[in-house]
Amino acid sequence: MSRALHRRAVVADAHNDLLIAVTARPPHRWAGYFRERWLPQLRAGGVDLQVLPVFIDDRFRPEGALRETLRMIECAHTLAEGNADEVRLCLDGDDIDAALGDGRIALVLALESAPGLDADVELLPALHRLGVRIASIAHWGRTALADGSGEDATGSRLTEAGVRALAEMERLGILFDVSHLGASGVAHVLELATRPVLATHSSARALLDHHRNLTDEQLRGIAATGGTVCVNFLGEFLATDPADRTVDRLADHILHIAEVIGVDRVGLGPDFIKEVSADTTPPCCEDAEYARLLVPGLEGPRGLPLVTEALIRRGLPEGDVEKILGGNVLELFRKELGRPLPRSAR
């Protein structure tokens, strides 16, 4: 029953760093490598809607961050154009519906921490024109816009540029992503937000007290904006003991968030980093402890049907499971992606 449900549901993955792996190849291989390496995995997992974050490694910061941002955006366009029979890079809800109607995977571009932007908020319209529809403004540490959750001890809110970035993103129709943002920054965003806020890959702090997870208060604040919380699959954010990092523990986080904010506000943000690491790390340099961070069976997109099975085992109605798998994210994207506001509205 769960397999049939998974096949008919819209499955949305709000965070997969596969662009890092694809851009590690020469540009003439981008489209082909995606087709050979990643497309079969997405199809096997039933993925219908895939958010593609643009994440910039430390070695490119600060001087090369914008250049690498543009390179990764170009990669996304190239792989979409080279696989137009299978995927479509989408700018709004109509594009997503058209892609799903054709049986193609809908791709949506996101910025993760936006280091290429720095404090130059006036670049956001240019990035929007290039297809960016979701953005966060911090990762683990400090940026010109805000502090990441690794800097929670500072108690810092958004900088003046960060406040302008939020306003400009709302005007443009770019969803603001609070995953990785520090606690005080999340509170600041929720004070200011006039449009729905998204968490692309965050789990429940009530179940594991990790700074990357969201408190119940933060969950409620995101839901109050009309936003969605997409749950991270990485084991280190699910349980302290590696033996407890299981699909059922992931289901605990999903169900807790659904209990706190309602089943209509929950989605999936797997963060399948093992697949990216395997594509970019030489075998000689693999971290032996790395596997301890992962949930067995959920190392990549192929494992997504296991989530459906776990939620069915826990007694969720099929309609609720479909919402969590992707229906909620799809509904949010239909309403908000690429929908600009007039400048006078801010």
N, C-alpha and C positions, 0 to 999 in steps of 0.2 A: 504493500500500500504506500509506504513512504517513498519508494522509488518513483511510482507513478505520480505522486504528489509533487515530488521534486521536478519531474520533467515538465509538468504543466504550469508550475509556478514561474513567475518572473524572478530570477535570482540576480540580485545586485550586490556587487563587491565594491565597497566604498573606499578600499585602499589596497592597491597592489603595486609595488615599486618596480614592476617589470621594465619600465623605461630605462632604469639604470643598467639592466642586463643588455637590453637591445642596443643602447648607445655605446656600449663597450665594444661593439663590432664596427667595422668600417661602414660608412654611410651607404655604400652600394649593397650591403648585406642586411640593412635594417628591415626592409619589408619581408625578405625571404626568411630571415632568422626568426622573426615574429611568427611567420606562418609555420615554420618547421618546429620551433621549440615551444611557443606559448599558445598558439591557437588550439592545438589538440588538447592541452590541459584545460583551457577555458571551456571548450566544448564538452570534455569529459565531466567537468564539474557542473555543467548546466548553466554557466554564467551568461546572462543576457545583457547585463548593464555593468560596465567596468569603468571605475574611476581610475585615471592614470595620474598619479602624483608626480610632479617634477621635484625631485629631491637632489640637492647639490652636495656632494661629498666635501669634507673639510678641505681637501687639497686644492679645491677651486676657490676657496674663500680667502680674502674678500675680493681680490682683483678680478678673478675669472668667473665670479658667480653669475653675472648677467650674461656673459658669453655662453656659459654652459647651460643656463636657463633657456636661452634661445635655441641652442643646439638640441636640447631635449624636446622642446616644443616642435622644432622642425622634424625630429625623429617621429613624433606622434603623427604629424601630418603625413609623413612619408610612408609609414607602415599602414596608415589608413587608406591612402591612395593606392598603395601596392596590393592591398587586400580588400578592395572595394566590394568584392562579391561576398565577403564574410563579415566585415566590420564597417562602421560609419562613425566618424568623429562628429559629435553632436553639439550643437550650440544652444538648443532649447528643447522644451518638451515635445514640440512637434517633430523635431529631428529624431528624438528618441522613439516616439511612437512609430515613425516611418521605418526606422531601423528594425524595431521589433516586429513590425508588420511584414517586413521582407525576410524575416528569419536571420537577420544580421545582429551581431553584438554591437550595442551602443557604447561608444567610448566617450568619456567626459574628462577634459583636462583640468588638473588641479595644481596649485602651487603648495609645496610643503615648506613652511617657514619663510618663503620668499626672500632669501638672502640677496638675490639679484636686484631686488627692489631697493634695499637699504632704506633710506628715509625719503626717497624720491617718489612720493605718492602719485605724482603726475604721470608716472609711467603705467599706472594701472589701466587707463583706457587703451594704451597700445597693447598691453598683454591681453586685455579683453578682446580686442580686434583679432588677435592671434588665436583665440579660442578658449582662453582660460575662463572657467566658470565656477571654480571653488578655490579658496585660498586660506591658508593659515599664516600667522605672522611671527611664529617662534617655534623652535624645536626644543632641545634640552637646555640650551643656554640663553644668552642675551642677544637680542638684535636691536636695531635702531627703532623698532616699533613696539617691542614688548619683551618680557622675560618668559622663557620656557619654564616648565614645571620643575626642572632641575635647579632652578634658582628661587624656589618658593620662599626661602628664608629672607629674601630681600623685601618681601611684601609689596612688590612694585606693581603699579597699574600700567595701562597703556601709556606710551609716551605721547606727546602732542602729535607726532607724525602717525602714531598708531591710531589715534582717535580719528585723524583725517582719513586714514586708510579704510577704517570701518565704514565711515560715511560714504566714501567714494565707491567702495564695493557694493554697498546697499543701493547706491544710485545706479550703478552699472548692471546690477543683476548677477553679481558674483556672490555665491554663498560664503559666509564667513565660517571657517572651521576652527573650533576651539580645542581640538585635540593637540596635546603638547603645551598648550598655553598654561602659564602659572596660575595658581588659584586666585590671586588678587586680580590678575588680568581677566580671567573668566568672569569674575564678579563685575568688573568694570564694563566688559562687553555687554553683559546682561542688563546693566543699568542703561546703556546707551542704545541697544539694538531696537530697531523699528521693523525689522524683517526677520524671518526665521533664521535661527542659528543651527549649525550642523556640527556634530562630533563625528569625524570620519572613522576613527579607530581608538575607542576608549572603553575600558571596562569599569566595573563597579567597585568603588573604594570601600563600601560597606562589607564586601567579601574579602578584599585584600587591600590593606592600607599601604598603597604604593602611590607616589606622587603623580604617576601617569594616569591613575584612575580617577573617576569622577565621584564626588560625594552625592548623597541623595539630594542635598540642597541644590547642587549644581545641576543634577539631572532635572529637577523640577523647574529650575530656571530656564533651561534649554527648551523643555516642553512648553513652558508658558509663552515662548516666542513663536510656537508653531513648528519648532525644529524637531530633529531626529537624532538619536544617539545610536551609532553603529559600533557594535561590540568587537573589541580586539581579541584575536585568537592566540596571541603569544602567551606561552605558559607562565612566563615570569610575571605577568599581570593578572593571572588567574589564581595561582596558589603558590605558597612558599616552598612546599615539598615537591620536588619533581615527580614523585610517585602520584601526586594528586592532580597533576596537570593532564586532565583527561577531557574527552568530549563531554562527559556528564558535568564536569566542573564548568566548562564553557556554558553549558545549558543553565547552570546555576546563575551565572552572571546575566545571561539573557533574561531569564525569568525574574530575577530580582529587579532589573531595570524596568521590565514590563509591569511588575507589581507597583513600582514607585510612580511611574509616569504614564502607564497605559500601554497596551499592546500596539496601539497605533503610532507610537513614537520610537520604535525600536527597529534597528537594521543590523547588517553585518559589515564589519570592517576588518577582514582577516589579517592583513599585514603579513603576507606569505614571504618572509625574508629568507627562508632556507633556499627557495628556488632562485632568488636573486643572488644569494651568496654562492650557490653552486655554479652559477654562470660567470661569476666575476672573480672568485678566489682560487688561486692555484692549489692543487691538492696538497702540496707541501706545507701550505700555510693555514689549513683548516683548523679551527679551534675545536679541540676534543670535547670541550664543555658545551659546545653550541647546541648539541642535540637536547640537552637538558632544558633549553628554553622553549622547546616545541611541544605541541600536543600530538602524541602518536596518531597517525592517520590523517592529520590536518597539516601536513608539511607543504601542501600546495593545493591548487584549485580542484584537483581530482577528488579530494576528500570532502568537498562540500555536501554531498548527499548524506554524510554521516551526521551533519548538524540536523538535517530534516528528520532522520531516524531518531536522534536523541530527543528532539522536541515532541515527536509523536509518542515516544515511550513515556514522556512526562505528562501525557494526557492533554496536550493542547489541541483544541479544535483545528481542523484542517485550514479553515479560513484564517485563523490567527497565525498559523505557521506560514501561510502564504504571505501575509503582511510582513512578518519578520524577515523572510527570505529576500524580499525585494519590493513588495507592494508598497510599503511605506516610503522607501527611498524614491521609488518611481513617482509616487504622488507628489512628494515634495519637489522633485525636479520638474515635473510638469507645471507646477504652480510658479516656481521661482527662477529657474535657470534662464538667464539672458533676458529677463524682464526688466528693462530700465525704468528708472523714475526720472521725472523732469528735475533739472538742477534746482528749481525753486522748491522742490519737496524736501530738501535738506537744508 
